[in-house]
Amino acid sequence: MVLSWLYMAGTGRKPYESTDVAPFGAESRRLAPPECLGNLQKQAFLDLITSVPRSQFRRCDLPLLCRWCELTVLAEQAAFELEQAGAVVDGKISPWFSIHQGASRELRALSQRLQLGPRGRTPKAPKIKTGSVSYYERMDLEGEFDDSN
């Protein structure tokens, strides 16, 4: 892939894009959410895993991915609580403000380590579009689909 990009760089053409598609019947290379995550964290995990190319994460990234999901849910809960009660409660800053601030700070640090967002994408590398995730693949990742019967 890199050679074809280098070849095209001299011609003035834009680098090509490829689609991330698994062959039919091949085992999914996407990570499944671990059992230690709660329901909301599992949903955050699946949303993240299915929004990036299959090769983005490896099994060694699992602890960081779990922390990302936990912090995402925590930041959303803190944002909800801030919206409901306000940023100032009884003349003091709401405790949810510091929780939201800390979770957001840690999410930013994790996003750099996991190469999420614009800074994680290199503009010179060939782009890989995220392949669509079928309903059955998502069910399989959630552990709700058992075809062994």
N, C-alpha and C positions, 0 to 999 in steps of 0.2 A: 504494500500500500504506500509506503513512504517513497519508494522509487517512482511510482507513477505520479505522486505529487511533485517530486523534484523535477520530473520530466515536464509536467504541465506548468510548473512555475516559470520556466523559461519561455513558454509560448504565450503567456498572458492570459491563459484560461484559468478559471476558478477551479479550486480542488473539487473533486467529485464527492458526492455523498453516497453512502451505502446504507441499506436498511438492515437493522438487527433482527433477523428472523431465524427461528430454530426450525430445522427440518421436521416434518410431520413424523411423530412417533419417537423422536429423540427426547431424551431426558432433559428436563428444564435445568439450566445452569443457574437459575436465580436462587438466591438464598430464601429459605422459608423462615417465617418468624419463630423464634424460640418460645418454648412453653412458659418461660419465666415472665413474659410480657403480659400485661393486662389487655383487655379488649380494645381500649382506645389506643394504647401503644402499638398493638398489633396492626390496627388500621393505619396508623402513621407509618409503620414499617412497610406495609404493603404499598401504600401510596408512594413512598420513596423508592422502593425496589422496582416498582413497575414503571417509574417515570424516567429511568436512566437505562442506558444500554446494559445488556446482560453481563458484559465483561467488566463493568464498572467496579463491582465489589467482589471480594473473595471471602472465604470462611474466616480468615484472620481479621477481617474488618467487623465481624459480628459484635464484639463488645462495644465498639464505637457507635455502630448503628443502633444498638439497644439504648445507649445513653442519648443519642440524638432523638429517638422516639420518646423517651421519658421526658426529656427537656422540652420537646415540642408540645406535648400534652400539658406539662406544667406551665409553660408560657401561655398557652391558650386558656387554661383555667384561671391564671392570674389576670389575664386581660379581661376575661368575663367578669371576675369579681371586681376589678377596677371599674368596669362599665356600670355594674349594678350599684355599687356603694359610692363610687367616686374616688378620686385620688387623695382627697383630704377627708378624714373621718375624725370628728370631735376636735378639730383644730390641729390635728397631726397628720403627717403623711401616712397613708394606708400601708400596712405591712405587705400587702400584695404588690405594691410598687417595687419594693426591693427584690421580691421574689421574681417578678417579671423582668426586672433589670438584670439580675444575676443569670436567669435562664437564657435571656437573649444574648448576653455576653458569651456564655458557654456555647450556645448554638453557633455563634459566629466563629468561635475557635474550632469547633468540630467541623463546621462546613469547610474550613480551609484544609483540615486534615483529611476529610473524606472527598475533597475536590468537588464540592457542590457549588452551584451558582456560577456566575460569570468568571470569577477569578480562577476557578478550577478548570475551565475549558481553555485549551490552547488554541489560538486562532490559526496557527499554521498547520495543525494536524488535520488529516481528512476527517470530516464530520461523519458521525454515525447517528442516524436517526433512530429513535427508540421504536422498536417494533410494537405493534399493538398486542395487548395481552388479552387472550380469550377469556371468556367467562369461566370456562372449565379450568384453565390454568390458574386463575385467581382462586377458584374453589379448592384446587389441589394445594396451593400455597397456604390457604387458610385451614387446611386439614379437614374440610367438609366433603371432599370428593374421594371416594374409595371405589376403584374399579376392580378390586380383587374378587368381587362376588361373582 
